[in-house]
Amino acid sequence: MFLSRFMPCSQCGESVDRTAAEAHRCDPERLLDYQMVGLRPEIDGFESSMRSFLDGSRGRFEVWLAARQVRDTA
């Protein structure tokens, strides 16, 4: 079995030399990008889920309540 000298960081996905794994520090920007890739299905489905919610009775009530609160504070 072939073992690579490099392994991906479980936090940010960067290829890290096994001998230097202890010294690795995740770059915040790369970490964010890596997390966003994992959330892509949820992000893509958000608009559809929101429309479904707003089309239901609870969603219509929330819209009415929000409009009323804005009107009352204006």
Backbone as JSON Lines, residues from 0, in Angstrom:
{"i":0,"aa":"M","n":[0.84,-1.19,0.0],"ca":[0.0,0.0,0.0],"c":[0.88,1.24,0.0]}
{"i":1,"aa":"F","n":[0.55,2.17,-0.86],"ca":[1.32,3.4,-1.0],"c":[0.78,4.47,-0.07]}
{"i":2,"aa":"L","n":[1.61,5.01,0.79],"ca":[1.21,6.12,1.66],"c":[1.84,7.4,1.15]}
{"i":3,"aa":"S","n":[1.02,8.37,0.92],"ca":[1.52,9.66,0.45],"c":[2.23,10.39,1.59]}
{"i":4,"aa":"R","n":[3.19,11.16,1.23],"ca":[3.89,11.97,2.21],"c":[3.02,13.13,2.67]}
{"i":5,"aa":"F","n":[2.06,13.5,1.85],"ca":[1.17,14.61,2.15],"c":[-0.24,14.12,2.42]}
{"i":6,"aa":"M","n":[-0.9,14.77,3.37],"ca":[-2.28,14.46,3.71],"c":[-3.06,15.78,3.8]}
{"i":7,"aa":"P","n":[-4.33,15.75,3.46],"ca":[-5.11,16.99,3.58],"c":[-5.42,17.29,5.05]}
{"i":8,"aa":"C","n":[-5.37,18.55,5.38],"ca":[-5.75,19.0,6.73],"c":[-7.25,18.77,6.87]}
{"i":9,"aa":"S","n":[-7.69,18.2,7.97],"ca":[-9.12,17.92,8.16],"c":[-9.93,19.2,8.38]}
{"i":10,"aa":"Q","n":[-9.26,20.29,8.72],"ca":[-9.96,21.55,8.98],"c":[-10.09,22.44,7.75]}
{"i":11,"aa":"C","n":[-8.99,22.56,6.98],"ca":[-9.0,23.5,5.84],"c":[-8.75,22.84,4.49]}
{"i":12,"aa":"G","n":[-8.38,21.56,4.48],"ca":[-8.17,20.84,3.23],"c":[-6.82,21.04,2.58]}
{"i":13,"aa":"E","n":[-5.98,21.87,3.15],"ca":[-4.65,22.12,2.57],"c":[-3.8,20.86,2.65]}
{"i":14,"aa":"S","n":[-3.01,20.62,1.61],"ca":[-2.11,19.49,1.58],"c":[-0.93,19.79,2.51]}
{"i":15,"aa":"V","n":[-0.76,18.94,3.52],"ca":[0.26,19.19,4.54],"c":[1.21,17.99,4.6]}
{"i":16,"aa":"D","n":[2.51,18.29,4.65],"ca":[3.52,17.25,4.8],"c":[3.32,16.58,6.16]}
{"i":17,"aa":"R","n":[3.29,15.26,6.18],"ca":[3.06,14.54,7.44],"c":[4.08,14.91,8.51]}
{"i":18,"aa":"T","n":[5.31,15.17,8.09],"ca":[6.35,15.49,9.07],"c":[6.18,16.89,9.64]}
{"i":19,"aa":"A","n":[5.41,17.75,8.97],"ca":[5.21,19.12,9.45],"c":[3.77,19.35,9.9]}
{"i":20,"aa":"A","n":[3.01,18.29,10.1],"ca":[1.59,18.42,10.45],"c":[1.38,19.16,11.77]}
{"i":21,"aa":"E","n":[2.26,18.95,12.72],"ca":[2.14,19.61,14.02],"c":[2.28,21.13,13.9]}
{"i":22,"aa":"A","n":[3.1,21.6,12.97],"ca":[3.35,23.03,12.82],"c":[2.32,23.73,11.94]}
{"i":23,"aa":"H","n":[1.45,22.96,11.29],"ca":[0.48,23.56,10.36],"c":[-0.54,24.42,11.11]}
{"i":24,"aa":"R","n":[-0.79,25.61,10.57],"ca":[-1.83,26.5,11.06],"c":[-2.71,26.85,9.87]}
{"i":25,"aa":"C","n":[-4.0,26.68,10.02],"ca":[-4.94,26.95,8.92],"c":[-5.02,28.44,8.63]}
{"i":26,"aa":"D","n":[-4.97,28.78,7.36],"ca":[-5.17,30.15,6.92],"c":[-6.67,30.45,7.05]}
{"i":27,"aa":"P","n":[-7.05,31.52,7.73],"ca":[-8.48,31.81,7.95],"c":[-9.3,31.9,6.66]}
{"i":28,"aa":"E","n":[-8.72,32.5,5.61],"ca":[-9.45,32.64,4.35],"c":[-9.65,31.27,3.69]}
{"i":29,"aa":"R","n":[-8.63,30.44,3.72],"ca":[-8.75,29.1,3.14],"c":[-9.74,28.25,3.95]}
{"i":30,"aa":"L","n":[-9.72,28.4,5.26],"ca":[-10.63,27.68,6.13],"c":[-12.08,28.05,5.8]}
{"i":31,"aa":"L","n":[-12.34,29.31,5.61],"ca":[-13.68,29.77,5.24],"c":[-14.11,29.2,3.9]}
{"i":32,"aa":"D","n":[-13.23,29.25,2.91],"ca":[-13.54,28.69,1.59],"c":[-13.87,27.2,1.68]}
{"i":33,"aa":"Y","n":[-13.1,26.47,2.47],"ca":[-13.29,25.03,2.63],"c":[-14.64,24.74,3.3]}
{"i":34,"aa":"Q","n":[-15.0,25.53,4.29],"ca":[-16.28,25.35,4.97],"c":[-17.45,25.69,4.04]}
{"i":35,"aa":"M","n":[-17.29,26.7,3.2],"ca":[-18.35,27.08,2.26],"c":[-18.61,25.98,1.24]}
{"i":36,"aa":"V","n":[-17.56,25.27,0.82],"ca":[-17.75,24.16,-0.11],"c":[-18.62,23.09,0.54]}
{"i":37,"aa":"G","n":[-18.4,22.82,1.81],"ca":[-19.2,21.84,2.52],"c":[-20.64,22.26,2.72]}
{"i":38,"aa":"L","n":[-20.9,23.56,2.75],"ca":[-22.25,24.08,2.95],"c":[-23.0,24.34,1.64]}
{"i":39,"aa":"R","n":[-22.36,24.11,0.51],"ca":[-22.96,24.42,-0.79],"c":[-24.37,23.86,-0.97]}
{"i":40,"aa":"P","n":[-24.65,22.58,-0.63],"ca":[-26.01,22.07,-0.82],"c":[-27.05,22.85,0.0]}
{"i":41,"aa":"E","n":[-26.69,23.23,1.23],"ca":[-27.62,24.0,2.05],"c":[-27.81,25.4,1.49]}
{"i":42,"aa":"I","n":[-26.75,26.0,1.02],"ca":[-26.83,27.36,0.46],"c":[-27.68,27.33,-0.81]}
{"i":43,"aa":"D","n":[-27.47,26.34,-1.66],"ca":[-28.24,26.23,-2.9],"c":[-29.72,26.0,-2.63]}
{"i":44,"aa":"G","n":[-30.06,25.28,-1.56],"ca":[-31.45,24.99,-1.26],"c":[-32.16,26.01,-0.41]}
{"i":45,"aa":"F","n":[-31.43,27.03,0.05],"ca":[-32.01,28.01,0.96],"c":[-33.18,28.77,0.33]}
{"i":46,"aa":"E","n":[-33.0,29.28,-0.89],"ca":[-34.05,30.07,-1.53],"c":[-35.33,29.25,-1.71]}
{"i":47,"aa":"S","n":[-35.19,28.03,-2.12],"ca":[-36.35,27.16,-2.3],"c":[-37.05,26.91,-0.97]}
{"i":48,"aa":"S","n":[-36.28,26.67,0.06],"ca":[-36.86,26.44,1.39],"c":[-37.56,27.68,1.91]}
{"i":49,"aa":"M","n":[-36.97,28.83,1.67],"ca":[-37.58,30.09,2.12],"c":[-38.89,30.35,1.4]}
{"i":50,"aa":"R","n":[-38.92,30.11,0.09],"ca":[-40.16,30.29,-0.66],"c":[-41.25,29.36,-0.15]}
{"i":51,"aa":"S","n":[-40.89,28.11,0.11],"ca":[-41.86,27.15,0.63],"c":[-42.4,27.6,1.98]}
{"i":52,"aa":"F","n":[-41.53,28.1,2.84],"ca":[-41.96,28.58,4.15],"c":[-42.91,29.77,4.0]}
{"i":53,"aa":"L","n":[-42.52,30.73,3.16],"ca":[-43.34,31.94,3.01],"c":[-44.69,31.65,2.34]}
{"i":54,"aa":"D","n":[-44.78,30.58,1.58],"ca":[-46.05,30.21,0.95],"c":[-47.01,29.54,1.94]}
{"i":55,"aa":"G","n":[-46.49,29.08,3.06],"ca":[-47.33,28.42,4.07],"c":[-48.0,29.43,4.98]}
{"i":56,"aa":"S","n":[-48.92,28.95,5.8],"ca":[-49.66,29.84,6.7],"c":[-48.76,30.52,7.72]}
{"i":57,"aa":"R","n":[-47.8,29.79,8.27],"ca":[-46.9,30.4,9.25],"c":[-46.04,31.48,8.59]}
{"i":58,"aa":"G","n":[-45.57,31.22,7.38],"ca":[-44.76,32.21,6.67],"c":[-45.55,33.47,6.34]}
{"i":59,"aa":"R","n":[-46.78,33.3,5.9],"ca":[-47.63,34.46,5.62],"c":[-47.87,35.28,6.89]}
{"i":60,"aa":"F","n":[-48.07,34.58,8.02],"ca":[-48.24,35.28,9.29],"c":[-46.98,36.07,9.65]}
{"i":61,"aa":"E","n":[-45.8,35.46,9.48],"ca":[-44.55,36.14,9.79],"c":[-44.36,37.39,8.94]}
{"i":62,"aa":"V","n":[-44.72,37.31,7.66],"ca":[-44.63,38.47,6.78],"c":[-45.58,39.56,7.25]}
{"i":63,"aa":"W","n":[-46.82,39.19,7.59],"ca":[-47.8,40.16,8.07],"c":[-47.3,40.82,9.35]}
{"i":64,"aa":"L","n":[-46.79,40.01,10.3],"ca":[-46.31,40.53,11.57],"c":[-45.13,41.48,11.38]}
{"i":65,"aa":"A","n":[-44.2,41.12,10.52],"ca":[-43.05,41.98,10.25],"c":[-43.47,43.32,9.66]}
{"i":66,"aa":"A","n":[-44.4,43.28,8.7],"ca":[-44.9,44.52,8.09],"c":[-45.6,45.38,9.14]}
{"i":67,"aa":"R","n":[-46.35,44.75,10.01],"ca":[-47.07,45.49,11.07],"c":[-46.08,46.15,12.03]}
{"i":68,"aa":"Q","n":[-45.03,45.41,12.41],"ca":[-44.03,45.95,13.32],"c":[-43.27,47.12,12.69]}
{"i":69,"aa":"V","n":[-42.98,47.01,11.41],"ca":[-42.29,48.11,10.72],"c":[-43.2,49.33,10.66]}
{"i":70,"aa":"R","n":[-44.44,49.1,10.35],"ca":[-45.42,50.2,10.24],"c":[-45.6,50.87,11.61]}
{"i":71,"aa":"D","n":[-45.65,50.09,12.69],"ca":[-45.85,50.64,14.01],"c":[-44.65,51.41,14.54]}
{"i":72,"aa":"T","n":[-43.45,51.07,14.08],"ca":[-42.25,51.78,14.56],"c":[-41.92,52.99,13.7]}
{"i":73,"aa":"A","n":[-42.57,53.1,12.55],"ca":[-42.26,54.23,11.65],"c":[-42.98,55.49,12.05]}
